[in-house]
């Protein structure tokens, strides 16, 4: 996947890839133009990231996604009522 320069060079795999960015510098990162002003530059800071993964069950990808979002919404509703 990392060797592909264009999406048409990607090959279907039986895997799911997840890339999560902690932060993005955005525009004016000296890749095209001047460096960002000091007050807008990202600086590495300690952080904590927590993931929770689970089986989605059977069914289409869309059914699994709907079920996962519904479960997430319900768990948040329960926590807010506690």
FIFI-989436 format. One record per residue (C-alpha): x, y, z; residue in three letters. Coordinates in steps of 0.5 Angstrom, whole numbers, plus 500, padded with zeros to 3 digits. Each point is the difference from the previous one (the first is absolute). Last residue first. Example, Ala and Ser with C-alpha at 12.3 -4.5 7.8 and 13.67 -1.06 7.14 Angstrom:
2
NODE    u    v    w  residu
NODE  527  498  514     SER
NODE  498  493  502     ALA
***
This chain:
82
NODE    u    v    w  residu
NODE  449  516  570     UNK
NODE  496  503  495     UNK
NODE  506  502  496     UNK
NODE  503  493  500     UNK
NODE  494  497  498     UNK
NODE  499  505  494     UNK
NODE  508  499  498     UNK
NODE  499  492  500     UNK
NODE  493  501  496     UNK
NODE  504  504  495     UNK
NODE  506  495  499     UNK
NODE  495  494  499     UNK
NODE  496  504  495     UNK
NODE  507  502  496     UNK
NODE  502  493  500     UNK
NODE  494  497  498     UNK
NODE  500  505  494     UNK
NODE  507  498  498     UNK
NODE  498  493  501     UNK
NODE  494  501  495     UNK
NODE  504  504  495     UNK
NODE  506  495  500     UNK
NODE  494  494  498     UNK
NODE  498  495  506     UNK
NODE  504  496  505     UNK
NODE  503  503  506     UNK
NODE  504  506  502     UNK
NODE  505  497  504     UNK
NODE  503  505  505     UNK
NODE  505  506  500     UNK
NODE  501  505  506     UNK
NODE  506  505  499     UNK
NODE  503  504  505     UNK
NODE  505  506  499     UNK
NODE  503  504  505     UNK
NODE  505  506  499     UNK
NODE  506  503  501     UNK
NODE  502  506  496     UNK
NODE  503  501  493     UNK
NODE  500  507  498     UNK
NODE  496  502  494     UNK
NODE  501  507  497     UNK
NODE  495  505  500     UNK
NODE  503  505  506     UNK
NODE  507  499  496     UNK
NODE  497  503  493     UNK
NODE  499  494  495     UNK
NODE  506  499  496     UNK
NODE  500  504  493     UNK
NODE  497  497  493     UNK
NODE  499  493  498     UNK
NODE  502  495  504     UNK
NODE  502  505  505     UNK
NODE  495  498  505     UNK
NODE  495  506  498     UNK
NODE  494  496  500     UNK
NODE  498  494  505     UNK
NODE  505  498  505     UNK
NODE  496  494  501     UNK
NODE  499  496  507     UNK
NODE  499  493  503     UNK
NODE  499  497  493     UNK
NODE  496  494  500     UNK
NODE  502  495  495     UNK
NODE  495  494  499     UNK
NODE  501  494  495     UNK
NODE  495  495  499     UNK
NODE  502  493  497     UNK
NODE  498  495  495     UNK
NODE  504  504  494     UNK
NODE  497  504  494     UNK
NODE  506  502  496     UNK
NODE  502  508  500     UNK
NODE  504  502  494     UNK
NODE  493  504  497     UNK
NODE  501  504  507     UNK
NODE  506  503  498     UNK
NODE  507  500  502     UNK
NODE  500  493  503     UNK
NODE  506  498  504     UNK
NODE  497  501  507     UNK
NODE  494  495  498     UNK
***
